[in-house]
Amino acid sequence: MSQEYNSPQVEDDEIDLAELWRAIWAGKFIIIAITFVFAVASVFYALSKPDVYKASVLLSPVSSQSGSGGLGALAGQFGGLASLAGINLGSGGGDQTSIALATLESRSFIENFIKKHDLLVPLMAAKKWNKITDTLILNEELYDEASQKWIREVKPPQTPEPTPWEAYTEFKKILTVSQDKENSLITLELEFFSPTLSKAWLVLFVKDINEFVRNQEKEETQESIAYLKNELENIQVANMETVFYQLIEEQTKTMMLAQVKKEYVFKTIDPAQVPDKKSGPKRALIVVLGAMLGGILSVLFVLIRYFKNN
């Protein structure tokens, strides 16, 4: 009795594919119309998006063996003494590379980079690139080029001029950093409206990170040498003087290397070039996806309306 009672309900709940097809066929003109509208809208949207160009540079972490090899040899003998002097004898190129990678993506470094090279206006106000004149076209609703003032409309506490945080966020969107785990090579990519500026900014970015790490190393080495020389004056045991002189010698070598070597932490393997072809937007893909979305939504609309009426 239970199976006979439930069988009509089970049959009613089953999906009839033929009925679905009839519902879709009955609403074929609605489906075509909605899909066409979405396709046309996708075309206009794709055409409204400006071209962007991606410049890339391939970097290799610079081995610090030449600068820290002597310190590494001394670490086993005088590691305790060096730690008291505030010197890390065991620092290697891998640690330095990790610190440099973290630094180049840090907020403070990127904000200083934007400020140093005066990139706020082109970064935040540019809307597209003029191929004929090789110049950026700025958004007149954001920045008045004649008076050189920001005029964008924002709600308090925001100001018309973008904040350093906004500039940092925007720059992070156009910068891509990746490292190959097998060979440790690093790829930096920068995508922007202007192919000329994308290459120029990337070159400056690599130069600045090398300079930043080099200056930091010079400052730390100078402090270490000054400390060692100061402690050397108070040494009473002759054997300890030899140790301090060795430490000072190795720190002096590191200082000389930092002063001479321009590519201190990253060596350029494949330099950045002005990109010839745009990297985006992928207009054909946008149109296809837009048409597919319109088709799916139109079919759902037809089916919902059919079963609601029946």
N, C-alpha and C positions, 0 to 999 in steps of 0.2 A: 504493500500500500504506500509506504514511504517513497519508494523509487518512482511509482506511477504518479504520485502527487507532485514530486519535485521535477520531473522530466519536462513539463511545459515551461517551467520557470527557467530551467537551464537552456532550453531552446530559445527562449525569448532573449536571454542574456548573450547568446552567441553573436559574434560580429559577422554579418553577411557581407562578404567582399563584393558581391554583385551589387548590393544595395549602395555600398560606398562608391562604387564606380558610377552608378546611376546618379548619385548625388553630385559627384564631381563633374560628370558630363552635363548635368542640368545647369550647373553654375560655371560652365567653361568660359562664357563671355566675361563674367565678373573676374575670374582668375586671370584671364588674358589682360583685362583692363588694369587690374591692380599691379600685376607683374610689369606691365609696360610703364606705368607711372613710376614705380620704384626704379626701373632701369633708366628712365630718362632723368630722374632725380639723381641717380648715382653718376650719370654722365656729367651733369652740371656740377655736382660736388667734386668729382675727380678733376675736372678742368679748373675749378676754382682754387685747388691746392697748388701752391708754387713748387717749382722744382727745387730739390735739395741735392747737394753734392758732398760726397764723403772722401776725405783725405785720410790716409793711413801711414803709419811709420812702424817699422819693425826694429825692436831694440833688444840688445843682449845685456844682461847684468854684467857689470865690470867686475872681474875677479880682483879681490883685494889682497891676493897673496903677496904681491910685490911690496905692498905697503905694510902688511901685518905679519909677513913671514918671520921677521926677526923677533917680533913680539910674541909670536906663537912659540918660538923656540925657548924664549925666556919664561913663558907661562909656567912650564913644568917646574922650573927651578925657583922662580921668584913670584909665583902666583899670589901667595899670601901678602907679600910686601907690596906688590902692584895694586892689590885690592885696597890696601890701607892708603895708598897714594891716590886712590880714586880713578885708577886706570883699568879698563877692561882689556886685558891682553888677549883674551880668547875671542874677540869679536871677529866674525867672518863675513865674507861677501854676501852669504845667504841672508843673514840677519839684516845687513845694511840694505839689501834689495827689498826685503819685506817692509822695512821701515819706510823706504822711499816710495813704494807702491801705496802704502797707507797714507803717506803724506800727500802725494799728488791727487788723491781723491778726497782729502780732508777739506772741511769748510774754510778754515783759516787760509790755507794755501791758495785755494781757488778764488776766494774773495780778494786776497792780495794781488793775485794775478790779474783779475778783472780791473782792479783799481790802478795797478801799475801801468797797464797798457791802454787804459781808457776805453774799455770795451762795453761799458754799460749801455750806451745809446745804440750801437749796432746790434748788440745782443738782445736787448729788450724791445726795441722799437722797429726793427727791420721787419718788413712783410714779404719782400721778394727782391730779386736781383735783375738789374737791367743788363742784358747780354751785350748790347751794342756799346754802351758807355762803360761797362764793367764797374757799375756803382750800385750801391744798395738803395732801394726805395723804402723810405720810412713811412710808418703809419701816422698820418696827419692827426688822427684822433688821440694819439699817445704823446707825440713829441712835435713841437713847433721848431722846425729847422731854422727858420728865419731869426727867431729870438733866442734859439737854443735853450728852450725851457720845456719841461715836462708838463703836459696839459691833460693827462688822462684823468678820467673821473673815477674816483674811488671813495669808499666809505671810511670814515674815521675808525680806528686810529691810523689807517694807511695814509700815505702821502702821495702826491702825484709822481714824485721821483721814486722809482723802485728801490726797495731796501736791499742791502747786501745779501740777505737771506733769499730774496726773490731772484737776484742775479745768480747766486750759487745754485739754486734749484734749476733754473733755466739752463745753466751751463752743464750741469750733470746730465740733462736730457740729451745733449748733443755730443757728449763725450762717452766713449766706450773703451774700457780697459780689460784686456784678457791676457792670460799667460798660459803657454803650452806647458803642461806638466811633464812632458817627456824631455824636452830640451831647454826648458825654462825661458824660452824666448817670449818677449812681451810685445803685444800689438796694441797700439793706441790708434783710435779712429775718432775723427771729429766731423760731424755732419752739419752743414750750414747752407744758407741760400746761395752764398757766393763761393765758387770754387777757389778763387784766389785767396779769400780770407780764411777758408777752412784749412788750406795748406799753411798760410802764414801763421795763424794762431797755433797750429799744431807744432810748428818749428819753435815758436817762442815758448810753448808749454814745456817741451823737452829740454830746451836750454835753461829755463828757469828752475826746473826740478834738479837738474845737475848742479846748477849754481847754488841752489838753496842747501843741498846736502853738503856740497864742498865747503861752503862758508861755515856751516855748523861744525864740520869736522875740524876746520882751521881754528875755530874758537875753542873747542874742547881740547885740542892739542896744545894751544897756547896756554890755557889754564893748567894743563897737566905739566908742561915744561916749567912754568912759573912755580908751581907747587913743589916739583922735584928739586929745583934749584934752591928754593927757600929751605927745604928740609936738608939739603946737602950741606948747608952751612952749619947745621947743628949736629952732624954726624961725628961721632967720636971714634968709631971703629973703622980702620982703614979698609977692611974687606967690604964693608957696607958702602963705602964710597964708590968702589968699582961697580957694584950693582946699580947704584943710582946713575952713574955715568952711562951705563949700558941702556938703562931705561930712557934717559934723556936723548941718547943717540937714536934710538928707535922712534921716539916721538918726533924728533927733528926730521927723520926720513919721511914720516907721515905728513908732516907740515910741508916739506918740499914737494911731495907728490900732489898734495891738495892745491898748491899754488900753481903748479905747472899743468896739471891734467884738467882739461876743460870738461871732457865727458867723464865725470868722476864716478858716477854710479850706473849710468846707462850709456852704452855705446850704440850708435846708430848703425844698423846693418843695412836696412833698406830705407833711404830717406823719403820724406813726404814729397809728393808731387801734386801739381794742380790737376785735379780730376777732369778728364775729358767728357765723361758721360755722367748723367744724373743717377743718383742712387734711389731716388723716389720722387714723387709717390708712384706706386704701381697702379696706374689708372685702369688698365684692363682688368686687373684683379678686383679693384673696387667696384667696377661696373658689374662683373660676374657675380660677386658676392651680394651686391645690392639687388640684382635680378632674382637670385636664388632666395634671398630673404623675402622679397615681394611674393614670389611663388608660394613659399611655405605659408606665409601669413594669409594669403588669399585662399588657399586650400582649407586651412583651418576655419577661416571665416565662413566659407561655403558649407562645410560639414556641420559646424555648430548651428548655423541658421537652418539647415535641412532637418537635423534631428530635433531642434527646438520646435519647428512647425509640425513635426510628425510625432 
